[in-house]
Amino acid sequence: MFEVLLFRRPDCVKCDILAKDMENSGIYFEEVDVSTPDGLAEAVYYEKVDVPFVVIRKMSRDVVIVDPEVEDIEAELGSI
């Protein structure tokens, strides 16, 4: 089992493009808004504040992909 999180800000054009590309590729994900206190706290947990970045939560570990392309995410998901 896995979960995909897209960390983003509302005013981030790169984030909008990545979200659209992920949707078009059929990647199911949840968005984490780092402009909120809870979203920022979660981003800091991963020691990241620059967006976009993606976290894939796998059963045994979390994979963090910084400044991802859809192909990077698909490749990581393919290894599950």
Buried (B, 14 or more C-beta within 10 A) or exposed (E): EEEBBBBBBEEBEEBBEBBEBBEEEEBEBEBBBBEEEEBBEBBEEBEBEEBBBBBBEBEEEEBBBEEBEBEEBBEBBEEE
